[in-house]
Amino acid sequence: MALPERAADTTADQPWPVRLLSMKIADYVEKMSVLWVEGQVVQLNRRPGARTAYLTLRDADVDMSLSVAIQVNALDAMAGPLTEGARVVVQAKPSFWTQRGTLMMDGRQIRPVGVGELLARIEYLKRNLASEGLFDADRKRPLPFLPTRIGLICGRASAAEKDVVENARRRWPSARFEVRQVAVQGSAAVTEVSEALRELDGIPDIDVIVIARGGGSVEDLLPFSNEALLRAVADARTPVVSAIGHDVDTPLLDLVADHRASTPTDAAKAIVPDAEREHQVVDAARTRSRRALEQRLHHERRRLVEVRSRPVLADPGAFMRVQREVVTALRERAHRRVEAQVHRAQDGVAHLRAQVRTLSPQSTLDRGYAIVQRVDGEVVTDPAELEIDELLRVTVARGDFGVRTAG
């Protein structure tokens, strides 16, 4: 039975046997060109007397690796011996081993990556991250005054761990740590440090995380200028302190972290306050408060003495006497004014009474005048209006009488 020519034509009823798939893959890989690949040597197997050595290259940023078979003569042509952890570039041709079904790299040449080239790559990464704003001061978070718990990422049984923990507890004896011991150099450093960072960042009561290691060469500190690690630090919710190497060491982690400590000891000073100094500050504040309170009490006591020494408080009755005299004087003044107004009103009434009496009809009658009225009460004002023998009423001062008009 004929087998399908292409992989897309295979079916469950017409599959390729393993040998055919291996041959197809080998043919495809064989068409690939010779290339240069960069990586970190994580394993080197070189047996005495063997003409071929085997090494494993790991990607510097992610956990991926390739196997490389290379002639011993190519290794001997290097300026120095090849060691695990070295950064190298290898010229190789991809090759697929059909017997094992594995991809191998057939190495032709190998060269170490020089320090100058590493520094140039770090500088290039530095410019890119700076353009993204990962180094900006406004994105850096302040460190807590007194963290509840401190996360510490350091090497296994390292002096950096001892420096941070001992110096922090020397400053603040009750400082609590959550320590993660990981590889801080080599091929596994980036992965282990990043995983430890994510783990500590997920613990709620950890308020600050310190990444610490001692000094070293440029190659030793390369993991702390790795882009994947730097972005993990930038994404952390917890403030991160970088305490890598010494003053002269400047990995890019120092620029991304929220705080840069020149040494692990300096990191201990940054993450916890000095208890003795804080006691001194509190004592000084209490002393200033006590002095201020004493001065205030002295001032208020002096004012109280001054107030009590005033005459009104020396003889409290004096104020009442003065006020009583004032009230008495006002009452007398008011009484005099009321009497004066009453007298003036009485005089006015008498004057008005006199005017009324003078202008009253009775006063006119008393002077000899009389009022002449008809029987119906109409006052006679014109004699021409009267009739002969008309009965009239005459009112005088002492009474009235009747009269008749004559012809």
C-alpha positions as CSV (number, residue, x, y, z in Angstrom):
1,M,0.0,0.0,0.0
2,A,1.4,3.4,-1.0
3,L,2.0,5.9,1.8
4,P,0.9,9.6,1.6
5,E,3.6,11.9,0.2
6,R,2.7,14.9,2.5
7,A,2.0,15.1,6.2
8,A,-1.3,16.8,5.5
9,D,-2.4,13.8,3.5
10,T,-2.0,11.3,6.4
11,T,-5.1,9.9,8.1
12,A,-5.8,7.4,10.9
13,D,-6.1,4.7,8.2
14,Q,-3.0,5.8,6.3
15,P,-0.4,7.1,8.9
16,W,3.3,7.5,8.5
17,P,5.5,5.1,10.3
18,V,8.0,6.6,12.8
19,R,10.9,5.9,10.5
20,L,9.3,7.9,7.7
21,L,8.5,10.8,10.0
22,S,12.1,10.8,11.3
23,M,13.4,10.8,7.7
24,K,11.1,13.6,6.7
25,I,12.2,15.7,9.7
26,A,15.9,14.9,9.1
27,D,15.5,16.0,5.4
28,Y,13.9,19.3,6.5
29,V,16.5,20.0,9.1
30,E,19.3,19.1,6.7
31,K,18.2,22.0,4.5
32,M,18.8,24.6,7.3
33,S,21.9,26.7,6.9
34,V,24.9,26.9,9.3
35,L,24.1,29.6,11.9
36,W,25.5,31.3,15.0
37,V,23.7,30.8,18.2
38,E,24.3,32.4,21.7
39,G,23.7,30.9,25.0
40,Q,25.0,30.0,28.4
41,V,26.9,26.7,29.0
42,V,25.0,24.8,31.7
43,Q,26.6,21.4,31.1
44,L,29.8,20.2,29.5
45,N,30.7,16.6,29.0
46,R,34.3,16.0,27.7
47,R,35.7,12.5,28.2
48,P,39.4,11.9,28.1
49,G,40.5,10.6,24.7
50,A,37.2,11.3,23.0
51,R,37.2,13.4,19.8
52,T,33.7,14.9,20.4
53,A,32.5,16.8,23.5
54,Y,28.9,17.5,24.4
55,L,27.5,20.7,25.9
56,T,24.1,22.1,26.7
57,L,23.4,25.7,25.8
58,R,20.6,27.5,27.7
59,D,18.9,30.7,26.8
60,A,19.8,33.6,29.1
61,D,16.3,34.9,29.4
62,V,14.0,31.8,29.4
63,D,14.3,28.2,30.5
64,M,15.1,26.7,27.1
65,S,18.1,24.7,26.1
66,L,19.8,22.9,23.2
67,S,22.3,20.1,23.0
68,V,25.5,20.7,21.0
69,A,28.1,18.2,19.8
70,I,31.4,19.8,19.0
71,Q,34.9,18.6,18.1
72,V,37.4,18.7,21.0
73,N,39.8,20.6,18.6
74,A,37.3,23.5,18.5
75,L,37.3,23.7,22.3
76,D,41.1,23.5,22.5
77,A,41.3,26.4,20.0
78,M,39.6,28.7,22.6
79,A,41.9,31.2,24.4
80,G,40.9,29.8,27.8
81,P,39.2,26.6,29.1
82,L,35.5,26.5,28.7
83,T,33.6,26.3,32.0
84,E,30.0,25.9,33.0
85,G,28.1,29.2,33.2
86,A,30.2,30.9,30.5
87,R,28.4,32.9,27.8
88,V,29.4,31.7,24.3
89,V,28.4,31.9,20.7
90,V,28.6,28.7,18.6
91,Q,28.6,28.2,14.9
92,A,26.6,25.1,14.3
93,K,24.5,23.1,11.8
94,P,21.2,21.7,13.1
95,S,21.0,18.0,12.8
96,F,18.2,15.5,13.5
97,W,19.2,12.1,14.9
98,T,16.7,9.7,13.4
99,Q,17.8,6.8,15.8
100,R,16.8,8.8,18.9
101,G,14.4,11.3,17.4
102,T,16.3,14.2,18.9
103,L,17.6,17.5,17.5
104,M,21.3,18.2,17.9
105,M,23.5,21.0,17.0
106,D,26.7,20.0,15.1
107,G,29.1,22.6,16.5
108,R,31.9,23.9,14.2
109,Q,33.3,26.9,16.1
110,I,32.9,28.3,19.6
111,R,33.8,31.7,21.0
112,P,33.4,33.3,24.4
113,V,31.2,36.4,24.6
114,G,33.6,39.2,25.8
115,V,33.0,41.5,28.7
116,G,32.9,44.5,26.3
117,E,30.2,42.9,24.3
118,L,28.2,42.0,27.4
119,L,28.5,45.6,28.6
120,A,27.3,46.9,25.2
121,R,24.3,44.6,25.3
122,I,23.5,45.8,28.9
123,E,23.8,49.4,27.7
124,Y,21.4,48.7,24.8
125,L,18.9,47.1,27.1
126,K,19.3,50.1,29.5
127,R,18.4,52.6,26.8
128,N,15.3,50.5,25.8
129,L,14.0,50.2,29.3
130,A,14.7,53.8,30.1
131,S,12.6,54.8,27.0
132,E,9.7,52.7,28.4
133,G,9.9,54.6,31.7
134,L,10.9,51.7,33.9
135,F,13.6,53.8,35.5
136,D,11.4,56.9,36.1
137,A,11.4,58.3,39.7
138,D,7.6,58.8,39.8
139,R,6.9,55.1,39.5
140,K,9.1,54.2,42.4
141,R,7.2,53.4,45.6
142,P,8.4,54.6,49.0
143,L,9.6,52.0,51.5
144,P,7.4,51.4,54.6
145,F,8.7,53.0,57.8
146,L,8.4,49.6,59.7
147,P,7.5,46.6,57.6
148,T,5.3,43.9,59.1
149,R,7.5,41.2,57.5
150,I,10.5,41.5,55.1
151,G,11.0,39.2,52.1
152,L,14.6,38.4,51.4
153,I,16.0,36.7,48.2
154,C,19.6,35.7,48.5
155,G,22.1,32.9,47.7
156,R,22.2,29.7,49.7
157,A,24.2,30.1,52.9
158,S,25.4,33.4,51.6
159,A,27.1,36.2,53.5
160,A,24.6,38.6,52.0
161,E,21.8,36.9,53.9
162,K,23.7,37.2,57.2
163,D,24.5,40.9,56.5
164,V,20.9,41.8,55.9
165,V,19.3,39.8,58.7
166,E,21.9,40.6,61.4
167,N,22.2,44.3,60.7
168,A,18.4,44.7,60.4
169,R,17.8,42.9,63.7
170,R,20.7,44.9,65.3
171,R,18.7,48.0,64.4
172,W,15.3,46.6,65.1
173,P,15.4,43.4,67.2
174,S,11.9,42.3,66.3
175,A,12.3,42.4,62.6
176,R,10.7,39.4,60.9
177,F,12.0,37.8,57.7
178,E,10.7,35.5,55.0
179,V,13.9,34.2,53.3
180,R,14.1,32.5,49.9
181,Q,17.5,31.0,49.1
182,V,18.1,30.7,45.4
183,A,20.8,30.6,42.8
184,V,22.2,34.1,42.4
185,Q,24.5,33.4,39.5
186,G,24.6,30.9,36.6
187,S,21.9,29.7,34.3
188,A,19.2,29.1,36.9
189,A,19.6,32.5,38.6
190,V,17.0,34.4,36.6
191,T,14.3,31.7,36.9
192,E,14.8,31.1,40.6
193,V,15.0,34.7,41.6
194,S,11.9,35.6,39.5
195,E,9.9,32.7,41.0
196,A,11.0,33.7,44.5
197,L,10.0,37.3,43.8
198,R,6.5,36.3,42.6
199,E,6.0,34.0,45.6
200,L,7.0,36.7,48.2
201,D,5.0,39.3,46.3
202,G,1.9,37.2,46.8
203,I,2.2,37.1,50.6
204,P,-0.1,39.9,52.0
205,D,1.9,40.9,55.1
206,I,5.3,41.2,53.3
207,D,5.7,45.0,52.9
208,V,9.2,45.0,51.3
209,I,11.4,42.6,49.3
210,V,15.2,42.7,49.3
211,I,17.2,41.0,46.5
212,A,20.7,40.6,47.8
213,R,24.0,39.1,46.8
214,G,27.7,39.9,47.3
215,G,30.0,41.4,44.7
216,G,31.3,39.6,41.6
217,S,32.5,39.9,38.1
218,V,30.4,41.3,35.3
219,E,29.5,37.8,34.2
220,D,28.5,36.8,37.8
221,L,26.1,39.8,38.0
222,L,24.6,39.3,34.5
223,P,21.3,37.7,35.9
224,F,20.5,41.0,37.6
225,S,20.6,42.8,34.3
226,N,18.3,40.3,32.6
227,E,15.3,41.8,31.0
228,A,12.9,39.1,32.2
229,L,13.9,39.6,35.8
230,L,13.8,43.4,35.5
231,R,10.3,43.3,34.2
232,A,9.2,41.0,37.0
233,V,10.6,43.5,39.5
234,A,8.8,46.4,37.7
235,D,5.5,44.4,37.8
236,A,5.7,43.6,41.6
237,R,3.2,45.2,43.8
238,T,5.6,45.2,46.8
239,P,8.4,47.7,47.0
240,V,11.7,46.1,46.0
241,V,15.2,46.9,47.3
242,S,18.2,46.0,45.2
243,A,21.3,45.1,47.2
244,I,23.6,43.6,44.6
245,G,27.4,43.7,45.0
246,H,29.3,46.7,46.1
247,D,29.3,50.4,45.4
248,V,31.1,49.9,42.1
249,D,28.6,47.3,40.8
250,T,25.7,48.8,38.9
251,P,23.4,46.1,37.5
252,L,20.2,47.3,35.9
253,L,18.2,46.0,38.8
254,D,19.5,49.0,40.8
255,L,17.7,51.3,38.3
256,V,14.4,49.4,38.2
257,A,14.1,48.7,41.9
258,D,12.2,51.1,44.2
259,H,15.4,51.6,46.3
260,R,19.0,51.0,45.5
261,A,21.3,49.9,48.4
262,S,25.0,50.0,47.7
263,T,25.6,46.9,49.8
264,P,23.5,44.3,51.7
265,T,24.4,46.1,54.9
266,D,23.1,49.3,53.5
267,A,19.8,47.5,52.6
268,A,19.3,46.6,56.2
269,K,19.6,50.3,57.1
270,A,17.0,51.2,54.5
271,I,14.3,48.6,55.4
272,V,14.0,49.1,59.2
273,P,14.5,52.1,61.4
274,D,17.1,52.3,64.1
275,A,15.3,51.5,67.4
276,E,17.9,53.3,69.5
277,R,17.6,56.4,67.4
278,E,13.8,56.3,67.4
279,H,13.9,56.0,71.2
280,Q,16.1,59.1,71.2
281,V,13.7,60.9,68.9
282,V,10.7,59.9,71.1
283,D,12.6,61.0,74.3
284,A,13.5,64.3,72.7
285,A,9.9,64.8,71.6
286,R,8.7,64.0,75.2
287,T,11.2,66.4,76.6
288,R,10.1,69.2,74.3
289,S,6.5,68.4,75.0
290,R,7.1,68.5,78.8
291,R,9.0,71.8,78.5
292,A,6.3,73.3,76.4
293,L,3.6,72.2,78.9
294,E,5.6,73.6,81.8
295,Q,6.0,76.9,80.0
296,R,2.3,77.0,79.3
297,L,1.4,76.2,82.8
298,H,3.8,78.9,84.1
299,H,2.4,81.4,81.7
300,E,-1.2,80.6,82.7
301,R,-0.3,80.7,86.4
302,R,1.3,84.1,86.0
303,R,-1.8,85.4,84.2
304,L,-4.0,84.0,86.9
305,V,-2.0,85.7,89.6
306,E,-2.2,89.0,87.6
307,V,-6.0,88.6,87.3
308,R,-6.5,87.8,91.0
309,S,-4.3,90.8,91.9
310,R,-6.7,93.2,90.2
311,P,-8.8,95.4,92.6
312,V,-12.1,93.8,91.4
313,L,-10.9,90.4,92.5
314,A,-9.1,91.6,95.6
315,D,-12.4,93.0,96.9
316,P,-15.2,91.4,95.0
317,G,-17.8,93.5,96.9
318,A,-16.3,96.7,95.5
319,F,-17.6,95.9,92.1
320,M,-21.1,95.4,93.5
321,R,-21.0,98.6,95.4
322,V,-20.0,100.6,92.4
323,Q,-22.7,99.0,90.4
324,R,-25.3,99.6,93.1
325,E,-24.3,103.3,93.2
326,V,-24.7,103.4,89.5
327,V,-28.1,101.8,89.6
328,T,-29.2,104.1,92.4
329,A,-28.1,107.2,90.5
330,L,-29.9,106.0,87.4
331,R,-33.1,105.3,89.4
332,E,-33.0,108.8,91.0
333,R,-32.3,110.4,87.6
334,A,-35.2,108.5,86.1
335,H,-37.5,109.5,89.0
336,R,-36.6,113.2,88.6
337,R,-37.2,113.0,84.9
338,V,-40.6,111.3,85.4
339,E,-41.6,113.9,88.0
340,A,-40.5,116.7,85.6
341,Q,-42.5,115.2,82.8
342,V,-45.6,114.9,85.1
343,H,-45.3,118.5,86.3
344,R,-45.0,119.7,82.7
345,A,-48.0,117.6,81.8
346,Q,-50.0,119.0,84.7
347,D,-49.1,122.5,83.6
348,G,-50.2,121.7,80.1
349,V,-53.5,120.3,81.4
350,A,-54.2,123.4,83.5
351,H,-53.4,125.6,80.6
352,L,-55.7,123.6,78.3
353,R,-58.4,123.7,81.0
354,A,-58.1,127.4,81.2
355,Q,-58.4,127.7,77.4
356,V,-61.4,125.4,77.4
357,R,-63.1,127.4,80.1
358,T,-62.4,130.6,78.3
359,L,-63.7,129.4,75.0
360,S,-66.7,127.5,76.5
361,P,-70.4,128.8,75.8
362,Q,-70.9,129.1,79.6
363,S,-68.1,131.6,79.9
364,T,-69.7,133.7,77.2
365,L,-73.1,133.6,79.0
366,D,-71.4,134.6,82.3
367,R,-70.3,137.8,80.5
368,G,-74.0,138.7,79.9
369,Y,-74.7,137.1,76.6
370,A,-77.8,135.0,75.9
371,I,-78.8,132.3,73.4
372,V,-82.2,132.8,71.7
373,Q,-83.8,129.6,70.3
374,R,-87.1,128.7,68.7
375,V,-89.3,126.2,70.1
376,D,-87.7,123.5,67.9
377,G,-84.3,124.4,69.3
378,E,-83.0,126.3,66.3
379,V,-80.8,129.2,67.3
380,V,-82.0,132.6,66.1
381,T,-79.3,134.5,64.3
382,D,-81.3,137.0,62.2
383,P,-84.3,139.0,63.7
384,A,-85.8,139.2,60.2
385,E,-86.5,135.5,60.3
386,L,-88.8,135.8,63.3
387,E,-92.6,136.2,63.1
388,I,-94.8,138.5,65.3
389,D,-95.8,137.0,68.6
390,E,-93.5,134.0,68.1
391,L,-92.6,132.1,71.3
392,L,-88.8,132.0,71.9
393,R,-86.5,130.5,74.5
394,V,-83.8,132.7,76.0
395,T,-80.9,131.0,77.8
396,V,-78.7,133.1,80.1
397,A,-75.9,132.3,82.6
398,R,-78.3,131.4,85.5
399,G,-81.0,129.6,83.5
400,D,-83.6,130.2,80.7
401,F,-87.0,131.9,80.2
402,G,-89.6,132.4,77.4
403,V,-90.5,135.5,75.5
404,R,-92.7,136.6,72.6
405,T,-91.8,138.9,69.8
406,A,-93.7,142.2,69.6
407,G,-95.4,143.7,66.5
